[in-house]
Amino acid sequence: MPLPVTGRRTLVLGAVAGAVAAASGVADEAEAATTDPVLHLLRRATYGPTPALVAAVRTKGAGAWLESQLAPTKVADPVVDKLMTRWPRRGWTSSEVRAQIVPSQRWDYMYGTVEQHLARALWSERQLYELVVDLWTNHLVVPVPSSDVWDNAHLYQRDVIRKHAFGRYRDLLGAATRHPALLQVLDNASSTKTRPNENHARELLELHTVGVGSYTEADVRDAARVLTGLSVDSRSGAYVYLPQRHHVGRVTVLGWSHANDSAAGGEQVALSLLAYLAAHPATAKRIATKLAVRFVTDSPPAALVTRLAGVYTAQGTAVVPVLRALFASPEFAASAGKKVKTPYEDAMASLRLAGARPPASGTGDLRKLLWTLQGLGQAPMGWPRPDGYPDVAAAWSSASTTLLRWNLHLAVLGGWRYPTLTRSAPRSLLPAKLPTTYGAYVDALAKRLLVTPLNAAQRTALCTYLEHRPADKLKATDGAVGWRLPYVAALILDTPNFATR
């Protein structure tokens, strides 16, 4: 009689954990496989490699594939292009949303923006672009859903983040700072010359540009004065510059100074400050660090950050040249195995490996997936503070988060959650010709799910759970090929091999 689910997983996880501990510090096959340059690139530049993608990139060449990803408009994306039509109201202006979305539908409308984000992460061929979109979404934070942005969050994603993700940071910062969503969230929409609100100015300096330690309180006050007048039209919900609210008089921020002598010219003064801040050496270092933390390691080498900051400055704040230099760097090549998936990335990678496909119609279980990610603590656009989700392993290493990840692996691979995101039966994880031994069976599953092999200790631990030795013969009628298959597959995803980004 099968063990209860809890007992089964406790037993297996203990065995795998013991195997991993026993192999700690050993340069085994799985460790060596992480140095595969194709696999390393795809672990960092996609939401998770699949066997098909790995094979395609090996054929095309890693360099050619990366260059195509850096020019996403040239990458055909028919599945996602067709899928996006299932959210027909995403193109509405704020005025149209206000006129046609009743209060009871507002959160549902905002959730659609997050669902699109998830769909693109799962199925877009422009994987690197989607990762960078997510990075900027998490840098210039507008929480969704939120009562401040119910009529414009979708436009912020389209007209700010997605439009400028692979452009110049100067343009991205200018578009974000003048967008109704950020103006509402950071309280600048109500800022006036008589009562300047410092919230947006503080986040502009602390989070969006130069960073803590680079500015003074006087800089914050003058930056707040510069931003007065950047507001939101109360009727249409669109961005508007209100000269009557703009502070007039000389302003100085971090060495930048302006006479600021007319209310009519206040918007251009603000754009001048934003351009200055975007190009500031401290901003260059901050953006270079953010990209290096995302794609290289939690604590990037100072030499790499300095070089990337130099590229950022020399290229006029353009993002793509920095990414190209990053992926070509020796530090990137040496960083295999030095990043860990966040809960969001873990969920996306699991579904991609399981072969999840878009629902036949409608938007299916994307909303349920969003709720799962909320439970994991990392739903896209769900961070309530302006500093964004952390992107270091220590932030996501709790026992509760680990257990939730493990449960998700089992539910996804067993097909017991998100049924409209159709996928093949668990048996398809094995080759058509069934392996002849239990050891070969575990190896076949690892090759399908990890692309790389498990080490000997892990292989033995999984066979022990199945009450067999690696050399024991496998029969088509064995539980390992039937009801136990999803559990073994999930346990493979529970290993550090899969957790590695």
Secondary structure, DSSP 8 states (H G I E B T S, - for coil): ----HHHHHHHHHHHHHHHHHHTTT---HHHHHTT-HHHHHHHHHSS---HHHHHHHHHH-HHHHHHHHTSGGGS--HHHHHHGGG-GGGG--HHHHHHH--GGGHHHHHHHHHHHHHHHHHH-S-HHHHHHHHHHHTTS---SS-TTSTTTHHHHIIIIIIHHTTSBHHHHHHHHHTSHHHHHHTTGGG--SSS---HHHHHIIIIISS-TTS--HHHHHHHHHHHTTEEE-TTT--EEE-GGG---S-EEETTEEE----STTHHHHHHHHHHHHHHSHHHHHHHHHHHHHHHT-SS--HHHHHHHHHHHHHTTTBSHHHHHHHHHSHHHHTTTT--B--HHHHHHHHHHHTT----SSS-TTHHHHHHHHHHHT--TT---STT----SGGGG--HHHHHHHHHHHHHHHTT-S-TTS----GGGGS-SS--SBHHHHHHHHHHHHHSS---HHHHHHHHHHTTS-TTSB--TTSGGGTTTHHHHHHHHHTSHHHHB-
